[in-house]
Amino acid sequence: MNASSLTEQYLRKFRTQPGFIAALDQSGGSTPKALRAYGIKEGAWSNDEEMFTLVHEMRARIITSPPFNGDRIIGSILFEGTMDRDIEGQPSADYLWNIKRVVPFLKVDKGLVEEKDGVQLMKPMPQLGALLDKAVAKHIFGTKERSFIKQANAAGIKAIVDQQFEVAAQISAAGLVPIIEPEVDIHCPEKAKAETLLKEGILEYLNKLPSGQLVMLKITLPEEPDFYADCISHPNVLKVVALSGGYSLKEGNERLRNNHGVIASFSRALLDGLLLQQSDAEYNAVLDSTIQSIYEASDT
């Protein structure tokens, strides 16, 4: 199948089907924490390669689990190490689409620099061009890049938005759909003000995008219900998705229900309650229940 035909199928899935995005993209810094929550103690690996093998096994168990499929999950964000490995004999992105009918995305940022002006920008990505070429070759639909807002600082938030859209332009030029993720810390002392500054900056850029150039936005669930409605309706926005950001599954779902047209892209909240030691029946039941609750909260 040629690339444009596959992209059309991916787009159709996103435009026509309800569901949410499963974010399975923890990278080096957050991986030990994710493994601990899954019931694997820190001494279980002796180097990074062994650690990433364990995390690939953890992710493969999620993706191959019967409840994890395209009926309720429309996309999944992968870490580069997952994209580079196979699941049941197929490259991970191909397995996601061919077997599960879930659209594959790739996390492309390399982490954050130190805080300045109340925000953390993304680290420089000199290898981004080569990574995007590899992603296209591996049938990835879009990418995700995360930066972090800790304070309602106008200069810092402008720098975040500038950087996000600059990177997004490079991603669009490579034929991929960027997920722009300027996360607002849920503990930000003036969270609503930070969100107002952020949305103003985002809309300014969206209004300058060429016709037909699509982006997605991944946002922290806002203080004001339906706050991102004007982004959802923007012709250049394919979807607005929400991160769980440290909210519990229950609170994340409640906030999601108050934001009509926003769908989940939960990571930690999706994995809540899953343990290596569970039997397949127990594990699948927990995952099925979590997926159903996030799906229902996303379908508003």
N, C-alpha and C positions, 0 to 999 in steps of 0.2 A: 504493500500500500504506500502511495506517495505521501510526503510530509503534509502537503496542503489538505489532502483528503482526511488524514488523521486529525489535523488541527480543526477541521470543520466538525468532525465527530465530537471532539473534546468541547468545542464551543457550544454545539447543540445540547450536549449534556448539561452544561452550566446554565444555558438559557431556558431550558424547558423542564428540568427535573428538580423537585425539592430535595433537600439534603444538606449535608454540612461537610467541612473539610477536616480530616484527621491529620493533626500535626505530629509527625513522627520524626522530628528533626533535631532532637537534642544533639549537641556536638560535644567536643572534648571537655569543656568546662562543666557542663551540667550532666554529663553521662554518669559519673560515679553516684551522684544523688539519685538519678533515675534508676540505676541498678539496685541501689540500696532499698528504694521504695518497692522494687519488684522482688525483694527477698534475697539478693545476692550481696554478701558482705564484701567489704573492700579488699580483703586478702585473697579473694577468689581469682585474681589475675595478677601477673607479675610485670606486664608491660602494656603499652597502649594497644598493640596489635591484639593481644588476648582480650583486653577490655572491649575493643570494638567488635571482636568476634562474639562476645557474650551479648553485646547490645544488638548485634544483627540477629542473633537467635531470638532475643526478646521481641524485636520488631517483626521478624518473620512469623513468630507464633501469633501475633496480633493479626497480621495481614492474611495468614492462611486460615484463621479461625472462621467457621461458617457465618457468624453474625456480621463479619466485616466484609461487606460487599456493596455494589453500586446501587442497591435499592434505597439505602439511606445515607450512604457516604458518597459524595460526588467527586471528591478530590482527596489527595493525601500528599503532604509535604515530606520529602525525604532529605536526609543528610547525604552529603556527597559519598560517604563510605557505604551507605545503603544502595545508592544508585549504582555504584561500581561492583556490587555483589549480586549474586543470583538468589532467587527464591524458587525452590522446587525445579531447578534446572533452567529457569528463564531469567534474563536480566530483570532486576526488581521492577523497573518502570513498565516493562512489557507484561510481566506477571500481573501487575496492578490493573492494567487495561484489558489484556486478553482474557484473563481468568475472572477478575472481579468487577470489571467495568468501572473502575475508579481512575480518575484523571491524575497523572503524576506531575508533581511540582518538585522543585529543588531549592533548598536553602543555599544561598550563595555568599552571604556575608561571612566574614572571618572573625567575628566578635567585635568588641567595642574598645575605643580608646578611653583614657581617663576622663573623668567629668570636667567639663568647662562650661561656664555660663549655665549651669543647672541641667546640662544634658550630656549624654555620651554619644558621640558620632560613631559611625562604623570605621573600623580600621581600613587603611588603604587596601585596594584589591588589584594589584598589578597583574595577576593571572586571570582576571575576570573574563577577558576575551576568549582565552583557551578553554575555560570552564564552560562558557556558554556554547562554544562549538561542540564540546563533548556532550552537553545536555541535549542539544538539537539532535545529534547523532543517536542518542539513547532514547529518543521519542518523548522527551519531557515537554510539557505544555507551557509551564510558567515557572517563575522563580520567586523566592521570598528573601527580603533583606530587612533586618531589624536594627533599629536604633532606639534610644531610651531617653525619655524626658522625665527628669526628677523634680524640676521646679518650673513655675510659670514665668520663665525668663524669655522675653520677646526676642532678644538677640540669639539665644541658644536655640529656640524653637525655629527661628528663621534658618539658622545654619542646618538644622536637621532636615527641614523641608527641602532646602536647596540641594543638599547632598542626595536625599532620597530620589528626587526627580532627575538629577543628573545621572545617577546610576540607572534609573528606570529607562532613560532615553537610550542608553547603551544596550540594555536588555531588549527593548522593543526593536532596535535596529538589527538585533540578532534573530528576530522572528519569534521571540518568546513574550509571554504576558507577565509583566512584573507585578508582584504583590508588594506594595509599599507598606512597610510596617513601622511607623513612628510610635512605639508603645509609650503610653503615659503611665508612670508608676501609680499603682492604686493607692499608695501612701503619700502621693504628692500633696503638700499642705494646701495648695490652691488648685485642686484637680480640675474643677469646672473652668477656671480662668485659663489654665494650660490648654484645655480642650478647645476653648473659644479661639485662642491664638493659633492653635494647630489647624483648626478647620478653615480659618481665614486664609492661611498660607496655602493649604491644599487646594482650595477652590480657585485661588489666583492662578496656580499652575494648571489645574484641570482646564480652565477656560482658555489656556494658550495651546493646548494640545491639538495637533492636526486632527481633522475629522477621521473617524475610523480607527484611531490609535487607542487601543484599550489598555487600561490598567485596572488592578484591583487594589483595594485598601484593606489593611488589617489593623483594626483599632482596638484600644482598650474600651470595654463597655462603659459608656459615658454616664455622668451624673444626671443628665437631663434626658428623659425618654425621647426617642426618635430624633436625637440631636443631629444625626448624620443623614437625615432624610434628603437634603439637597445634594448630597454626594451620591446617594443611592440612585436618584433620578437623573444624574448627569450622564449625557450620552457617551462619554468616554470611559465610564466606569462599568466594568462587567459585573462585579460583585463587591459589596462591602461585607467583610467577615470580621469576627471578633475573637480576640484571644481571651483565655480564662484569666491570665495575669495574676494568679495567686488567689483569686476568688475560689471558694469551694464549688463543687459541681452544682450544689443546690442554689447558691447565690448567683453563680454564673448563668445558670438556666433562667432564674427569675429575671435577672437584668436583660438577658437576651430576649425574653418574651415581651419586654417593654420597648424593644427597638425593632419595629416592624420592617421586614425586608433585609435585616442583617442576619447572616447565618454564622454558626460557630466555626471557629478553627481552633479547637481546644487541643492542648497537648497534655499537660499534667492532669487536668480534670478528666480527660478521656482514659488515662491509665489508672485512675484511682481504684484501688481494691483488687488489682490484678497481681497475682503472686506466682512465682516460678513453681512453688510447691503444690499449687492447686491441681486437681485432676482436670482433664480436658473438659469434662462436663461442668465442673464448678466454674472453671475459668470462662468457658463460653457463656455460661448463664450470667456471670457478672458483666462481661463485655456487652452482651446483648441488651441487658437492662440499661447500662450506661449509654450505649448508642441510641436506644429508643428515647431516652429522656432528652438527650441533646438534639436528636432529630425533631422531636415534638416542639422543643423550645425554639428551634430554628425556623420552623414552618409557620411563621406569623405574617 
